[in-house]
Amino acid sequence: MPPKRAPTAKQLKEQLQEANARLAAAEQSQQVNTTALEDVQRQLEEQTAALRDAQAQLEAAEAVAADAAAAAATAAAGAAMAAAAAPMAATQHAPQDAAKAQQIPRPRVPKGKTLKIRASLGALVTDKEYCDIRYLVHTLVHTAQLEWQCDFRNQDTHKLSQMFSAAADAYPVLNRYAHHWATAAIAGRYMQNVRRYAREKGVMPKKPRYNRKID
């Protein structure tokens, strides 16, 4: 067999040109792909920024709507309380001065027991009046902006005074109970029940357990 002939200089030059052309085409293709990727990334960042702006606007709108609803509810509760106060005060049987002269102390409750509010009020208040008083006090808790998340003993004294006065103006019979203990008991029990419901729904953290045994 005749020996294989080596490529000529012309052939090597053509092969080199072809390789350079392929390399240039590959580099151009890579540059095009890089540019396209940068465009996609830029578009993605713009869309992400637009989504964040829209989310922020939505949250701001929801906050404004919630504040407006809360203000409307407070105003409605205050109006209802004011509208109910006048006729309720007029229908009470004993004058306020006489009521204060015969105040009823808070009953003693044995340790570990719970005060039975309705029974403790006695015959001075009918069942219907008790339901009305309880509803009014529940409303006043929010109208006076008491912190239902906190224990009744830690409430602002000025806000408590406003609640006691408003309740006594609507129902002067509440003045018969010394130091507003009846109003305080109803409000305290209501806030306690609200806190218990909030814990069950996960709105508030669970109450810490003291003296828990540690292994």
C-alpha positions as a printed Julia matrix, in Angstrom:
215×3 Matrix{Float64}:
   0.0    0.0     0.0
   1.23   3.47   -0.83
   1.93   5.62    2.26
  -0.79   8.04    3.35
  -0.07  11.5     2.04
   0.18  14.31    4.56
  -2.3   17.19    4.15
  -1.0   20.05    2.16
  -0.59  23.56    3.53
  -3.67  24.66    1.64
  -5.75  21.91    3.22
  -4.49  22.77    6.71
  -5.32  26.4     6.12
  -8.85  25.51    5.02
  -9.34  23.25    8.07
  -8.11  26.04   10.34
 -10.47  28.55    8.74
 -13.35  26.11    9.12
 -12.5   25.53   12.8
 -12.25  29.28   13.4
 -15.6   29.79   11.7
 -17.22  27.14   13.91
 -15.66  28.68   17.0
 -16.9   32.15   16.04
 -20.39  30.76   15.41
 -20.37  29.02   18.8
 -19.23  32.21   20.56
 -21.91  34.22   18.78
 -24.55  31.66   19.75
 -23.38  31.73   23.36
 -23.53  35.52   23.39
 -27.06  35.44   21.98
 -28.1   32.92   24.64
 -26.49  35.0    27.38
 -28.28  38.14   26.2
 -31.6   36.28   26.09
 -31.03  34.91   29.6
 -30.24  38.38   30.91
 -33.44  39.7    29.31
 -35.47  36.91   30.94
 -33.88  37.59   34.33
 -34.54  41.31   34.0
 -38.18  40.68   33.08
 -38.52  38.29   36.03
 -37.1   40.9    38.43
 -39.47  43.54   37.05
 -42.45  41.22   37.45
 -41.36  40.29   41.0
 -41.05  43.99   41.91
 -44.48  44.7    40.41
 -45.96  41.78   42.37
 -44.46  43.09   45.61
 -45.86  46.56   44.96
 -49.29  45.1    44.26
 -49.12  43.0    47.43
 -48.11  46.04   49.48
 -50.97  48.08   48.02
 -53.4   45.25   48.77
 -52.23  44.97   52.37
 -52.47  48.74   52.81
 -56.0   48.73   51.41
 -57.01  45.87   53.7
 -55.56  47.71   56.71
 -57.47  50.88   55.83
 -60.68  48.88   55.37
 -60.17  47.1    58.71
 -59.58  50.41   60.51
 -62.66  51.91   58.9
 -64.77  48.9    59.87
 -63.49  49.03   63.46
 -64.21  52.76   63.69
 -67.69  52.26   62.27
 -68.4   49.44   64.72
 -67.2   51.54   67.65
 -69.3   54.49   66.54
 -72.36  52.27   66.09
 -71.87  50.73   69.52
 -71.52  54.15   71.09
 -74.64  55.42   69.35
 -76.62  52.36   70.39
 -75.42  52.74   73.96
 -76.37  56.42   74.03
 -79.78  55.72   72.51
 -80.47  52.98   75.04
 -79.2   54.9    78.05
 -81.98  57.47   78.31
 -85.05  55.18   78.37
 -83.27  52.61   80.53
 -82.35  55.22   83.12
 -85.91  56.52   83.2
 -87.38  53.08   83.92
 -85.31  52.37   87.03
 -87.38  52.19   90.22
 -84.99  53.54   92.87
 -83.32  56.97   92.76
 -79.53  56.97   92.46
 -78.95  58.6    95.85
 -81.02  55.97   97.61
 -79.19  53.24   95.73
 -75.82  54.5    96.92
 -77.12  54.63  100.48
 -77.78  50.86  100.5
 -74.8   49.36   98.7
 -74.38  45.61   98.51
 -70.88  44.24   99.09
 -69.31  41.66   96.82
 -70.06  38.12   98.03
 -67.19  36.08   99.39
 -66.23  33.23   97.09
 -64.52  30.14   98.52
 -61.06  29.38   97.19
 -61.23  27.38   93.99
 -64.83  28.4    93.29
 -66.22  30.84   90.72
 -68.54  33.74   91.44
 -72.08  33.08   90.2
 -72.8   36.56   88.93
 -76.5   36.24   88.13
 -77.35  34.67   91.48
 -75.2   37.2    93.35
 -77.13  40.16   91.93
 -80.25  38.96   93.7
 -83.82  40.08   93.16
 -82.87  43.69   92.4
 -82.34  42.68   88.78
 -84.72  40.58   86.7
 -83.48  37.96   84.26
 -84.25  40.22   81.31
 -82.51  43.17   82.93
 -79.49  41.0    83.63
 -79.28  39.98   79.96
 -79.56  43.63   78.91
 -76.94  44.73   81.44
 -74.56  41.97   80.38
 -74.93  42.9    76.7
 -74.32  46.57   77.52
 -71.21  45.8    79.57
 -69.84  43.6    76.77
 -70.33  46.5    74.38
 -68.71  48.95   76.8
 -65.6   46.76   77.04
 -64.93  47.55   73.37
 -66.26  51.1    73.44
 -63.96  51.98   76.35
 -61.12  50.27   74.43
 -60.18  47.95   77.26
 -57.35  45.51   76.52
 -59.21  42.18   76.5
 -55.87  40.4    76.0
 -54.84  41.45   79.53
 -56.22  40.49   82.92
 -58.93  42.74   84.33
 -56.65  43.78   87.21
 -54.17  45.25   84.72
 -56.64  47.51   82.88
 -56.31  51.28   82.67
 -58.14  52.82   85.63
 -59.41  55.77   83.59
 -60.98  53.5    81.0
 -62.52  51.37   83.75
 -64.0   54.51   85.34
 -65.57  55.46   82.01
 -67.09  52.01   81.65
 -68.44  51.99   85.22
 -70.0   55.45   84.77
 -71.61  54.6    81.43
 -73.06  51.36   82.8
 -74.4   53.07   85.94
 -75.93  55.89   83.87
 -77.82  53.34   81.79
 -78.73  51.13   84.78
 -78.62  53.07   88.1
 -79.33  49.83   89.93
 -75.67  48.95   89.36
 -74.8   51.66   91.89
 -76.3   49.39   94.56
 -73.3   47.08   94.2
 -70.34  48.49   96.12
 -67.32  49.61   94.11
 -69.03  48.53   90.88
 -68.23  44.89   91.61
 -71.17  43.64   89.52
 -70.06  45.57   86.42
 -66.46  44.51   87.0
 -67.44  40.85   87.37
 -69.43  40.85   84.12
 -66.65  42.63   82.2
 -63.91  40.45   83.67
 -65.77  37.23   82.89
 -66.42  38.39   79.34
 -62.76  39.25   78.66
 -61.7   35.94   80.21
 -64.01  34.05   77.83
 -62.71  36.05   74.86
 -59.12  35.19   75.79
 -60.0   31.5    76.14
 -61.65  31.49   72.71
 -58.66  33.32   71.19
 -56.28  30.71   72.61
 -58.41  27.87   71.25
 -58.31  29.45   67.79
 -54.57  30.08   67.95
 -54.93  33.88   67.96
 -53.2   34.07   71.36
 -50.44  31.82   72.69
 -51.39  29.12   75.13
 -51.42  30.05   78.78
 -48.09  29.07   80.42
 -48.22  26.2    82.86
 -46.39  26.97   86.05
 -44.77  24.38   88.32
 -44.47  22.02   85.38
 -42.24  19.06   86.17
 -39.02  19.08   84.15
 -37.41  15.7    83.42
